[in-house]
Amino acid sequence: MAKNKIIYGGEVLIDLTDATGVASDILSGKTLYGKEGTKLTGTCTYDADTSDANATASEILATKTAYANGNKVTGTMTNNGSVSGVIDDLTAYTIPSGYHDGGGTVAIDSTETAKIIPGNIKDGVEILGVTGTYTGEGVTAQAKTATPYTTAQTILPDSGYDYLSQVTVEAIAYSETPNAYGTTVTIGQVAP
């Protein structure tokens, strides 16, 4: 039987009778004696058995440490803090890898935002909450008549007109003129 209290010459040298420790209260691998005087080997892992943990260094903030699968791991994840970005064209904003504190924003560039007004958007079309009112600008059409010549010609609207609504091509000129031996036939005209 184990000894749990020792008195020598009336003086109590060892008294384990009120000891309350159990193996699960003692750090794993450490030893002490319980109230029965028996040697106890600790089993406590601070309630943190990390044998099933699977965090990797890239999932833990840089310079911070943690324990995973029984090993101390030093983090390598970049701490980006509050990240903000601007969209200034149709290219997507690329979010940097790493930790973000949730305080950042991504917004449309103010120059581009200024262009999103009703007058710049087709009537009835909504872009980013703005409904367009643009119905087109007034245009002026011109109708022309052209005389065919023996050479090619380009027909364009005159200054002050936006487009040609119609081009009327006159008939090809044809004439017959008597000559000393018969008739001279003239077809088409030479451009002036």
Buried (B, 14 or more C-beta within 10 A) or exposed (E): EEEBEEEEEEEEEEEBEEBEBEBEEBEEEEEBBBBEBEEBEBBBBEEEEBEEBEBEBEBBBBEEEBBBEEEEBEBBBBEBEEBEEEBEEEEEEEEEEBBBEEEBEEEBEEEEEEEBEBEEBEEEEEBEEBEBBBEEEEEEEBEBEEBBBEEEEEEEBEEEBEEBEEEEEEEEEEEEEEEEEEEEEEEEBEEE
